Amino acid sequence: MQKKIVVQNLKCGGCANTISKHLTTLEDVSNVNVEAESSLVSFSYENELAVSKVEDKLKQLGYPIIGNANTYLNKAKSFISCATGKMNQ
């Protein structure tokens, strides 16, 4: 199955790189695609638990789903994730 999620704090290719890197390590998740311009994260998944894992990982990295709380801590995490993603490009 395919899922598309719009996230907050996604600003550039560094952010997209970090998200892709982390989501591809999750079990039952594949074909991860991140579009920085539209803040869209799409992926294939095997079961609903995989979707929950993706949402949790995005929040952990500082990229909560649109509609969820976007705290200063999330913004700080996304800044660090972005910088790390830029270094690993």
C-alpha positions as CSV (number, residue, x, y, z in Angstrom):
1,M,0.0,0.0,0.0
2,Q,1.1,3.6,-0.6
3,K,0.8,6.5,1.9
4,K,1.5,10.2,1.5
5,I,2.1,12.5,4.6
6,V,2.6,16.2,4.7
7,V,5.0,17.2,7.5
8,Q,6.1,20.4,9.2
9,N,9.6,21.9,9.3
10,L,10.8,20.3,6.1
11,K,12.8,23.0,4.4
12,C,15.6,21.6,2.2
13,G,17.4,18.7,0.7
14,G,19.3,18.1,4.0
15,C,16.0,17.6,5.8
16,A,14.8,15.3,3.0
17,N,18.1,13.3,3.1
18,T,17.8,12.7,6.9
19,I,14.1,11.7,6.6
20,S,14.8,9.2,3.7
21,K,17.8,7.8,5.5
22,H,15.9,7.0,8.7
23,L,12.6,5.9,7.1
24,T,14.3,3.3,4.8
25,T,15.6,1.5,7.9
26,L,12.1,0.8,9.2
27,E,10.7,-2.7,8.8
28,D,7.8,-3.0,6.4
29,V,8.6,0.5,4.8
30,S,10.0,0.9,1.3
31,N,10.0,3.2,-1.7
32,V,10.5,6.3,0.5
33,N,10.3,9.6,-1.4
34,V,10.6,13.0,0.2
35,E,9.7,16.3,-1.7
36,A,11.1,19.3,0.2
37,E,9.2,21.8,-1.9
38,S,5.8,20.5,-0.9
39,S,6.8,19.0,2.5
40,L,5.5,15.6,1.2
41,V,6.7,12.3,2.4
42,S,5.5,9.2,0.5
43,F,6.3,5.6,1.1
44,S,5.0,2.0,0.6
45,Y,4.1,0.0,3.6
46,E,3.0,-3.5,4.5
47,N,0.7,-2.9,7.5
48,E,-0.8,-0.1,9.6
49,L,1.8,-0.6,12.3
50,A,4.4,0.5,9.8
51,V,2.5,3.8,9.2
52,S,2.6,4.4,13.0
53,K,6.3,3.8,13.1
54,V,6.8,6.3,10.2
55,E,4.8,8.9,12.0
56,D,6.6,8.3,15.3
57,K,10.0,8.5,13.5
58,L,9.1,11.7,11.8
59,K,8.1,13.3,15.1
60,Q,11.3,12.0,16.7
61,L,13.3,13.7,14.0
62,G,11.5,17.0,14.4
63,Y,9.0,16.7,11.4
64,P,5.6,16.2,12.9
65,I,2.6,15.7,10.6
66,I,0.5,18.7,9.6
67,G,-2.1,19.2,12.3
68,N,0.0,17.8,15.1
69,A,1.7,20.1,17.6
70,N,4.9,21.7,16.4
71,T,6.8,22.6,19.5
72,Y,10.0,24.5,19.8
73,L,11.7,21.2,20.6
74,N,10.4,19.8,17.3
75,K,11.8,22.8,15.5
76,A,15.2,22.4,17.2
77,K,15.3,18.7,16.3
78,S,14.5,19.4,12.7
79,F,17.3,22.1,12.5
80,I,19.8,19.5,13.8
81,S,18.4,16.8,11.4
82,C,18.7,19.2,8.6
83,A,22.3,20.0,9.3
84,T,23.1,16.3,9.7
85,G,21.4,15.6,6.4
86,K,23.4,18.3,4.6
87,M,26.7,16.9,5.9
88,N,25.8,13.4,4.7
89,Q,24.7,14.4,1.1
